[in-house]
Amino acid sequence: MRVRSFTLAVALVAFAVISTGCMSQDIPPAHRGQMFDRTGALALYSGGSGLTGPILGPGTHWTGFYDELRIVDCSENRQHEKLTSLTRDGVQFGLEAEITYSINCSDESVSKALKTLQPNDEHVITAESAYVRYVVPSIGEVVREAIAPHPANEINAEREAIIQSIHDEFAKAMRVGHRPLVNISALAFTNMDFPDALDRANEARAEQSIHMEKSIAERERLEAETTTAIKRRELREQEGQAEAAKIDAIGAALRRNPEYLQYQMQEMMPGIYEKAGANGNLIITAPNPNILVSPTPSKSGQ
């Protein structure tokens, strides 16, 4: 009778456990996991071998009375990181980075993560825990190695080369040891934080450069205007010389043919009289050219 009562009690307890759904557990989307074998009184304390079985994907999984799922967060995350390093001449230099990352959730990487990283109270290994353990030390070390060889006043001029060096060396660092457990999707540097004194010096150099560029531009403008003025003067001199040559030629021709002026005047008179008559009631006619033109007698006729 006591045996039957005990069996009935166990059955009721098992039914209650099954009814409340405590014998299954969910793996959320963007997560993976593995069964963690546990034991207890109902299992007569047999088993309890820890992580076992295949790597599981999202969904609801049977756990039994004692077993639990250990879960790895595979979601992508973004972290803003402020990094500092001393330059070669002892100036504290800052650099801000945006890092997009996630845990590498291949079967092998999930198994390694479950064995090497500490889960939170909900038995989940978060992407942030992997980031703190593997990414933060790596990026800090790479930034220090990239900046330390340079004096402070060269950082700005060498900025592109320094950033490229950090990208290259960080990619190499993340392929060493357990660091491949973390995928780096993007690494972007958003700001270089120069010390105040260096900022002022950079601003002064920038202002000086602007003033120098303005001076050069003004000098080039003046040189261009001077060149233009010289060319204009040369053009006017050439035009004057051409005009003087023309006048000389006309004067010489008139000296050879003085009667041409009288002839030219006679040719213009009809037009002059016509315009004068159009402005009044008086009609003026041109004189006979034979009267006005008195040819100079030739030497043979004297």
Helices and strands as residue ranges (DSSP letters): H 2-19, E 24-27, E 31-37, E 50-56, E 59-62, E 68-73, E 77-86, E 92-103, H 107-116, E 124-125, H 127-130, I 131-135, H 136-147, H 152-155, H 159-173, G 179-181, E 182-193, H 196-256, H 259-278, H 289-292, G 299-301
